[in-house]
Amino acid sequence: MDEIKQAIIVRKDLNLGTGKLAAQVAHASLMSYFKAEKTDEKIAKEWLDTGEKKIVLKVDDEKALRKLHEAFKYKGFPCALVTDAGLTQIPPGTVTALGVGPWKASEINFFTSSLKLL
């Protein structure tokens, strides 16, 4: 059986502070989890029961993040794009991160294998 994991992908061009970056990753993880729970409750539960494996990756800019988001959506993977409220470091509406899954690791890896760890 395929391993279940979640991928969080963030923009490196924003140069977010550590706390802001952690908050965006947390938003992406939760938002994506809730979509996964609606998409396939069994996969979401298995992920919870097996340690909630996550990987945090980076892309160069918003264009790359949106391209990945469109690819995941097209394939029907549970995913969520994070848009910041703009209360601290960046302007309102800035797209910061993408959460994918929990989902089958091999399917996530197909789109993320060339990305580097954050």
Sequence and secondary structure as in RCSB ss.txt:
>XXXX:A:sequence
MDEIKQAIIVRKDLNLGTGKLAAQVAHASLMSYFKAEKTDEKIAKEWLDTGEKKIVLKVDDEKALRKLHEAFKYK
GFPCALVTDAGLTQIPPGTVTALGVGPWKASEINFFTSSLKLL
>XXXX:A:secstr
   EEEEEEEESTT   HHHHHHHHHHHHHHHHHHHHHH HHHHHHHHHTT  EEEEEESSHHHHHHHHHHHHHH
T  EEEEE   SSSS TT EEEEEEEEEEHHHHHHHHTT EE 
